[in-house]
Amino acid sequence: MIVVTGATGNVGRLLVEALAAQGEEVTAVSRRAPEAPLPVGVRHRVADLAEPRELKPVFEGADAVFLLVAGVGAELDARAVVGAAVAAGVRRLVLQSSQLLGTRPDSESHGPLKEFEAAVRESGLEWTILRPSGFASNAYVWADAVRTARTIAAPFADVAMPVVDPADIADVAAAALREDGHAGRTYVLTGPAAVTPREQAAAVALAVDAPVRFVAQSRAEARAHLVRFLPEVAVDGMLGVLGEPTPEEQRVSPDVERVLGRAGRPFSAWAERNACAFA
């Protein structure tokens, strides 16, 4: 059995679907019941990583566990969470972390992930750590403006980043959970090409088959908008990466292709697949 935490999120939902399609016995774990139906045969359990005592019975009988630590600033006891997996007899852990643990290890917003990486590495279990770059699905933040005004506003209009499709993260996670040969590996997951916000807006316009006006924001304008629904520390960290990326953050990693035997999905494919959100 494979347990997937964060099973209703961007990556977790796709991972549950991928594992079920491959014939795996899957337990989907989230803090509340899923709104959409799960694949046939998938069992759902309500549990919270913030309550490690809830986790051991959820993990019991599992051969592998996918750990997704959601929420910047969440107060989680990484060693207690990992310890619950060890106590339950889990053999393999796959942790979704962030590329910033490698490029900006002192980032305040990613302190909890640093603790989880250390706990996973020291667990004595087979472990794999996934460090994705920025998500293609962050473009959902534009959905309302595209639907209502056919407009996308974003800062750093011509700074290119190789954003990753959550479906590729899910596919790499499925491989690491199911296959041998990934133990002790840390994979950096990016898209197949760097793409600017202006280019992302053009891809969304093609996907919805309608003109979409791009408005270049200043950093201050973007910050004022984002702090309305994200913690300030997360917004400042995000704008720092988007505005002044390091060479490593702009580099296309070979790890998606190395694991899956194919190139990652481009942003345009994500936009086409999710066009209904913007229509």
Buried (B, 14 or more C-beta within 10 A) or exposed (E): BBBBBBBBBBBBBBBBBBBBEEEBBBBBBBBEEBEEEBBEEBEBBEBBBBBBEBBBEBBBEBBBBBBBBBEBEEEBBBBBBBBBBBEBEBEBBBBBBBBBBBBBEEBEBBBBBBBBBEBBBEBEBBBBBBBBBBBBBBBEBBBEBBEEEBEBBBBBBEBBBBBBBBBBBBBBBBBBBBEEEBEEBBBBBBBBBBBBBBBBBBBBBBBBEEEBEBEBBEEEBBBEBBEEEBBEBBBBBBBBBBEEBEEEBBBBBBBBBEBBEEBBBBBBBBBBBBBEBBE
